[in-house]
Amino acid sequence: MNVLFEEDGAFRAGSVLADNVSSLQIELASGKRSKVKATNVLLRFVAPSAGELLERAENDAAGIDVDFLWEACGEQEFGFEELAAEYHGAKPDAVQAAAVLLRLHAAPIYFHRKGRGRFRKAPPEILQAALAGLERKRQQAALIERMVEELKSGVLPDEFAPILPQLIYKPDRNRGETKALEAACGETGKSAARLLFDCGALPSTHDYHLGRFLFEFFPESKGGTGFPEFAPPRPIGAQRLTSSPLPREGGRGDGSPDSEAEGLELPLAAVQAFSIDDAHTTEIDDAFSVAAKPDGGWRIGIHIAAPGLGFSPDSDLGRIARERLSTVYMPGRKITMLPQDIVEHFTLAAGQTVPAISLYLDVASDYRLLGHETRMDRVPIVANLRHHDIEPLFNADTLAAGLPEFSYRDELKLLWEFAQVLEAGRGKPSDNGNRKDYNFVVDWNAESGIAAEPGKGMVSIEQRERGSPLDTLVAELMIMANATWGAMLRDAGIPALYRVQTAGKVRMSTVAAAHEGLGVECYAWSSSPLRRYCDLANQWQLIALLQNQPPAFPPKSAELLAAMRDFELTYAAYAEFQRGMERYWCLRWLLQQGAQTVLAQVLRESLARLDEIPLVARVPSLPELPRGAHVRLSVEGIDLLEAELRLRFLEPAPELAPNSSPDAAIADDEDDEVAG
């Protein structure tokens, strides 16, 4: 006796060795023996053999028309043997019965299973819906197959265009396009980015890296990098300082300025102020002035742009700044925190008289600080000095040998000498002097000159030693302003956003505490309100203090705490993006130069920093060498899409100059607290 039974969702046939009523001992065609419950047996038969039954039944089942089978059965539940008898018009043999069973089992959308060997036909409406679903799946499978073939042949499917950013940066694995892309990647061995780049989906590798950042932080659904409409800033007059309260409510959002703002008037400062920045700075936040006092000594002014006088936190512009939190910097481009015309309105540009928060320092002839005063005024800006123009004339060598004649020579020398006194008073250097600044300049009108990235965009990377007299001058005056205003807010019981450093860890806090790295009791970023929201928030608090009005952010303000958390996360993300884009442009610079070998300095095991550009790379072949050793490396390959550089060790090279430091080479800019 043979039996057909179901086990683990599959049909099997075997010979009965022993029948124990409730269970049977079965021997399969393979020779394996198994104990089967009697309730699992569907069919008992003598012929054919157990080994032949399923093979013959599968062949016969393939010839059964499932639509006819569905039409042939009634509306009630039935057993497979009953339907087999009706289908064949007579009592079926074992093969015929098994064939019908297999066909029923293989068509679940036609026949709903009701028990072992028992079924019920699907209602017509359910069957039609299921068949429609199957057709959709079939069409989707064909569509995916077509898209896969197009991708493999270097053609971008039409379906990809509307969802390209999402597909590149945040693919939805439930979409057919994503499934096609993954399948094509698997068959070609390429990454998704490389495959799409080869299909022309990405105009350039630069667009790929920039697009990833924009997709996350400036999505088109939120307006992208553009600005929404906003009410203009409140007017600031040049007459007496108004005694009316400083407006704290935002603009009405209808294009008109804050209604309370009309009549805000500031005195004109009797100074001739100048700024010191690199050639590409347009958001000029700070400027300086020097005036001799009749009784000896000087009155030194530190003037900070005052957008906080033009709009409040709850205004349209305040909400824009709160959302963006910081200007985004990258080689060749930037995304400003505030709209460009607002930046131009408040920036300390030469030839303009602009509102400012000014810290005036009364300095004795021996550079002792006698006192200070903070005022809101309108400051005439007479010059924007640029590093590349001033540093050849004003540097450590020319200071030692005697400065030549140039504009603002005496003012710069005085400020530098005063800055040295401030630095000595803090007991901490404003910069370690061993690190370098690198200025990336991208000419978008010039051809790239590299085969791997045809098109516009040629980069130059300029080195500049840090710790120059100009750096010391600016750094110390910024530290003075940020520390002084932080202390003023602390003493007045007005919360602010402070930079705190204890045990080497830098963090932000709404509570004033020491910054050990700078050697000051408290330090509130306040000197870059055009570029950073925390500086702008601190400026609003300072304005309230100067006006003797309630602060925009009162003590224990949840809004200020939330702004601090958001700023820290966003500022860190923007800085990480900037570092990533600088790495990308370093790789393009190497390709521009046609570099085949480079000089580098060993930082630690398998890690080296290139000499000419700010690029740290892994070198797996690097032998065990002392930290700081100089080596020559071979450039084995550069992948701009993945931002990868492959280097191979060639030989030791002459050592760097004695004042070069591997520790400085990998110093983290997180501790660079000075904002110019």
Helices and strands as residue ranges (DSSP letters): E 2-7, E 10-19, E 23-28, E 33-37, G 38-40, E 41-45, H 50-61, H 66-72, E 78-79, H 80-88, H 94-105, E 111-115, E 118-121, H 124-152, G 158-163, H 164-169, H 176-188, H 192-198, H 205-217, G 220-222, G 259-261, E 273-277, E 286-292, E 298-305, G 307-309, H 316-324, E 328-330, E 333-335, H 340-346, E 353-363, E 369-386, H 387-390, H 396-401, H 409-426, E 436-447, E 456-465, H 469-491, E 498-502, E 505-509, H 533-546, H 558-593, E 597-604, E 607-610, E 616-618, E 630-639, E 644-652, H 662-665, G 669-671
